[in-house]
Amino acid sequence: MNSMPALRNRYRFIDRAPAVSDACNDILAGLSQPRKCISPRFFYDDTGSALFEEITRQPEYYPTRTERQLLHAHAGDIAAALPSDCTLLEPGAGSCEKVRLLLDDIRPACYVPMDIAGGFLCQAADSLCREYPWLPVTAIAAEFNQFSAVDEAVPARNRVVFYPGSTLGNFSPQAATTFLSGIRTVLGEDGHLLIGVDMHKDADVLNAAYNDRAGITARFNLNALAHINRVAQADFDLDDFEHLAFYNCDQRRIEMHLRCRRAHRARCAGQHLDFAAGETIHTEYSHKYTVASFKQLVKEAGLAVTRQWQDDKGWFSVFLCQPA
């Protein structure tokens, strides 16, 4: 772990990325389960981060387009509801694209993007500093929920956590409550949470969004194995797997998997793993919410919804929350 100044521009870069040994242990733990799984964190190496940005530009993938429209249309209202000298934190910031829709209105005292893909994060922060020379930036390479790094880096007052993109849906409801409780702690008593939430809707719309015709989501899903090959000295052949995603209406969630095309054995972190034809590796859930179910979720985490902005179709919402 180390902290170093960026070589260009005037942002700070703090490296709190997990050790490779920790990543290998997580990979083996997931792939040793009776129902094999991979943490969604392994989507996001530099290649995966770039692929996700490409997903957001696909015509079937409505969440990013709809959320951007909401943020653009209501940036003034959002800024008016926030303190003028806030510290703006963005876990899982990726390319820092959506925050650009708010910066001129919010004018935060500091912006703190966090992302597991350190190289991709540095490029995004560098670009942001060029566009907004008045904005101090502290970029933190870390897990999106590694808030201890935030406490070291920025003031404790007037924190605003910006969590767009409906990423909350990747958590199980119980894990989402735990994550939101962590944010509640970071906020203190005077903070705010601005969060994007994908809403429950017709299954055809959802299935199309996660199975785009260009196959970008499939490449993104398979890239998790390519990432693991590098991290854990594994030898997964990506041609042995195929992308599988569908909406589970009963559970109100997209389920994303990698389905094995043929029986085979693979090596990973010094161990051998057997795969049966048709067996799947679960890679991601994306839970969808109603307004009522989201309000109940944040209530359990010690937060309360104070404002809401929603598109005309009711497909996506942006909520502003404060400590209850």
C-alpha positions in Angstrom: 0.0 0.0 0.0 1.3 3.4 -0.8 0.3 7.0 -1.5 1.9 9.0 -4.3 1.3 12.3 -6.2 0.1 12.0 -9.7 2.8 12.8 -12.3 0.6 15.2 -14.2 -2.0 17.8 -13.1 -2.6 18.4 -9.4 -4.8 15.6 -8.1 -3.7 13.1 -5.4 -3.7 9.4 -6.0 -4.0 7.0 -3.1 -3.4 3.3 -3.7 -5.5 1.0 -1.4 -6.0 -1.8 -3.9 -6.2 -5.2 -2.4 -3.2 -7.5 -2.5 -3.0 -10.2 -5.2 -3.1 -12.9 -2.6 -6.4 -11.6 -1.2 -7.8 -11.7 -4.7 -6.7 -15.3 -5.3 -8.3 -16.4 -2.0 -11.6 -14.7 -3.1 -11.5 -16.4 -6.5 -10.9 -19.9 -5.1 -13.5 -19.4 -2.4 -16.1 -18.6 -5.0 -15.2 -21.3 -7.5 -15.1 -23.9 -4.7 -18.8 -23.4 -3.8 -21.3 -26.1 -4.8 -22.7 -23.4 -7.1 -19.6 -21.7 -8.5 -19.5 -17.9 -8.5 -17.1 -15.0 -9.1 -17.3 -11.6 -7.4 -18.4 -8.8 -9.8 -15.2 -7.0 -8.7 -13.4 -9.1 -11.3 -15.3 -7.5 -14.1 -13.3 -4.3 -13.6 -9.8 -4.5 -14.8 -8.9 -1.8 -17.3 -10.4 -3.8 -20.2 -13.6 -4.5 -18.3 -14.0 -0.9 -17.3 -13.7 0.1 -20.9 -16.1 -2.6 -22.0 -18.7 -1.4 -19.4 -18.4 2.2 -20.8 -19.2 0.6 -24.2 -22.2 -1.2 -22.8 -23.7 2.1 -21.6 -23.7 3.3 -25.2 -25.7 0.3 -26.5 -29.3 1.2 -27.7 -30.8 -1.6 -25.5 -29.1 -0.4 -22.3 -31.5 2.2 -21.1 -30.2 2.8 -17.5 -27.2 5.0 -18.3 -29.1 7.0 -20.9 -32.1 7.5 -18.7 -30.1 8.4 -15.6 -28.0 10.9 -17.5 -31.2 12.6 -18.7 -32.4 12.9 -15.1 -29.1 14.3 -13.8 -28.9 16.8 -16.6 -32.5 18.0 -16.2 -32.4 18.2 -12.4 -28.8 19.3 -11.7 -29.9 22.6 -10.4 -32.4 21.1 -8.0 -29.9 18.6 -6.8 -27.3 21.2 -6.2 -29.8 23.4 -4.3 -30.4 20.5 -1.9 -26.7 20.0 -1.1 -24.2 22.1 1.0 -22.2 24.5 -1.2 -18.8 23.3 0.2 -19.4 19.6 0.1 -16.9 16.8 -0.4 -18.3 14.7 -3.3 -17.4 11.0 -3.0 -18.0 8.5 -5.8 -17.5 4.8 -5.1 -17.0 2.8 -8.3 -16.4 6.0 -10.3 -15.2 4.3 -13.5 -14.8 7.0 -16.2 -16.2 9.8 -14.0 -18.6 10.6 -16.8 -21.9 11.2 -14.9 -20.4 13.5 -12.3 -19.6 15.9 -15.1 -23.3 16.6 -15.3 -23.3 17.9 -11.8 -20.0 19.6 -11.1 -20.7 23.0 -12.5 -23.9 23.2 -10.4 -22.7 21.6 -7.2 -19.2 23.1 -7.2 -17.8 20.8 -4.6 -14.9 21.7 -2.4 -13.3 18.3 -3.4 -14.1 15.3 -5.6 -13.0 11.8 -4.5 -13.5 9.1 -7.1 -12.9 5.5 -6.0 -12.4 2.5 -8.3 -10.7 -0.9 -8.2 -9.1 -0.4 -11.6 -6.3 1.9 -10.6 -4.9 2.6 -14.2 -8.3 3.3 -15.6 -9.1 5.6 -12.6 -5.9 7.6 -13.0 -6.7 8.2 -16.7 -10.2 9.4 -15.7 -9.0 11.7 -12.9 -6.3 13.2 -15.2 -8.9 14.0 -17.8 -11.3 15.4 -15.2 -8.6 17.7 -13.8 -7.9 19.1 -17.3 -11.5 19.9 -17.8 -12.1 21.4 -14.3 -8.9 23.1 -13.3 -10.7 24.6 -10.2 -11.6 21.2 -8.8 -9.3 19.4 -6.3 -9.4 15.7 -6.9 -8.3 12.8 -4.6 -8.5 9.5 -6.5 -8.5 6.4 -4.4 -7.7 2.9 -6.0 -9.7 0.7 -3.7 -12.8 -1.5 -3.4 -15.9 0.6 -3.7 -16.8 -0.1 -0.1 -13.4 0.5 1.4 -14.4 3.7 3.1 -11.5 3.7 5.6 -9.4 5.2 2.8 -11.9 8.1 2.6 -11.4 8.9 6.3 -7.7 9.3 5.8 -8.1 11.5 2.7 -10.9 14.0 3.1 -12.7 16.1 5.7 -15.5 14.5 7.7 -18.1 17.3 7.3 -20.6 17.9 4.4 -19.9 14.6 2.7 -22.0 13.7 -0.3 -21.8 10.1 -1.6 -22.7 10.0 -5.3 -23.6 6.4 -6.3 -25.1 6.4 -9.8 -25.6 3.6 -12.3 -28.0 1.4 -10.3 -25.0 -0.5 -9.0 -26.8 -1.0 -5.7 -28.7 -3.7 -7.5 -25.6 -5.9 -7.6 -26.0 -6.6 -3.9 -28.5 -9.0 -2.3 -31.0 -7.1 -0.2 -29.1 -8.0 3.0 -25.8 -7.0 1.5 -27.3 -3.8 0.2 -28.4 -2.9 3.7 -24.9 -3.5 5.0 -23.4 -1.4 2.2 -25.8 1.5 2.8 -25.1 1.2 6.6 -21.5 1.7 5.7 -22.4 4.8 3.7 -24.5 6.0 6.6 -21.4 5.9 8.8 -19.3 7.8 6.2 -21.9 10.5 6.0 -21.9 11.4 9.6 -24.9 13.5 10.7 -24.8 16.2 8.0 -24.1 14.1 4.9 -26.2 13.1 1.8 -26.5 10.1 -0.5 -27.4 10.7 -4.1 -28.1 7.3 -5.7 -29.4 5.9 -8.9 -31.8 3.0 -8.8 -33.1 0.8 -11.6 -36.8 0.1 -11.2 -38.8 -3.0 -11.7 -40.3 -3.1 -15.2 -41.3 -5.4 -18.1 -39.1 -8.4 -18.4 -38.5 -7.9 -22.2 -37.0 -4.5 -21.6 -34.6 -5.9 -19.0 -33.6 -9.0 -20.9 -32.7 -6.9 -24.0 -30.6 -4.6 -21.8 -28.4 -7.4 -20.6 -28.2 -9.2 -23.9 -27.3 -6.5 -26.4 -27.2 -7.4 -30.0 -23.6 -6.2 -30.4 -22.5 -8.7 -27.8 -20.7 -6.2 -25.6 -22.2 -7.5 -22.4 -21.2 -11.0 -23.3 -17.6 -9.8 -23.8 -17.7 -7.9 -20.5 -18.9 -11.0 -18.7 -16.3 -13.3 -20.3 -13.5 -10.7 -19.6 -13.9 -11.6 -15.9 -12.2 -14.9 -16.7 -9.4 -13.2 -18.7 -8.8 -11.0 -15.6 -8.7 -14.0 -13.4 -6.2 -15.7 -15.7 -3.8 -12.8 -15.1 -4.5 -12.4 -11.3 -4.5 -16.0 -10.3 -2.2 -17.7 -12.9 -5.3 -19.5 -14.3 -5.7 -21.1 -17.7 -9.4 -20.6 -18.4 -10.2 -20.8 -22.1 -12.9 -18.2 -22.8 -14.2 -20.3 -25.7 -15.3 -22.9 -23.2 -17.9 -20.5 -21.7 -20.8 -18.5 -23.0 -22.7 -15.5 -21.6 -26.1 -16.1 -20.0 -28.4 -13.4 -18.6 -32.1 -13.4 -17.8 -34.6 -11.6 -15.6 -35.9 -13.6 -12.6 -39.4 -12.0 -12.2 -40.1 -13.7 -8.8 -36.9 -12.3 -7.3 -37.0 -9.1 -9.3 -33.4 -9.4 -10.4 -31.3 -10.0 -13.5 -29.1 -13.0 -13.1 -25.9 -13.1 -15.1 -23.8 -16.3 -15.5 -21.0 -17.9 -17.5 -22.3 -21.3 -18.8 -19.8 -24.0 -19.6 -20.0 -25.3 -23.1 -18.2 -28.6 -22.4 -16.8 -30.7 -19.5 -13.2 -29.8 -18.8 -10.7 -29.1 -16.1 -9.0 -25.7 -15.5 -6.1 -24.6 -13.3 -6.5 -21.6 -11.0 -4.2 -20.3 -8.3 -2.4 -23.6 -8.1 -5.5 -25.8 -7.9 -7.5 -27.8 -10.5 -11.2 -27.2 -10.9 -13.6 -29.4 -12.7 -16.5 -28.1 -14.8 -19.4 -30.1 -16.2 -21.1 -29.3 -19.5 -23.9 -26.8 -18.8 -22.6 -25.9 -15.4 -22.7 -22.1 -14.7 -20.5 -19.7 -12.8 -22.7 -17.0 -11.3 -21.1 -13.6 -11.9 -23.7 -10.9 -11.1 -27.2 -10.1 -9.8 -28.9 -6.8 -10.7 -31.9 -6.3 -8.4 -34.7 -4.0 -9.4 -36.7 -2.0 -7.0 -40.0 -0.2 -6.5 -40.2 3.1 -4.7 -41.7 1.5 -1.7 -39.1 -1.3 -1.5 -36.2 1.1 -1.9 -37.5 3.4 0.8 -37.8 0.4 3.1 -34.2 -0.7 2.3 -32.7 2.7 3.1 -34.8 2.9 6.3 -33.2 -0.3 7.5 -29.7 1.3 7.0 -30.6 4.4 9.0 -31.3 6.6 6.0 -34.4 8.4 4.7 -35.4 9.5 1.2 -35.8 13.3 1.0 -36.1 13.8 -2.7 -36.8 11.7 -5.8 -36.5 12.3 -9.5 -37.9 9.7 -12.0 -38.3 9.5 -15.8 -41.7 9.6 -17.4 -41.8 5.8 -18.0 -40.9 5.1 -14.4 -37.9 3.0 -15.5 -35.2 4.7 -13.4 -35.0 6.9 -10.3 -32.5 9.1 -8.6 -33.0 9.4 -4.9 -31.5 11.9 -2.4 -31.2 10.4 1.1 -30.0 11.7 4.5 -29.4 10.1 7.9 -32.7 9.4 9.5 
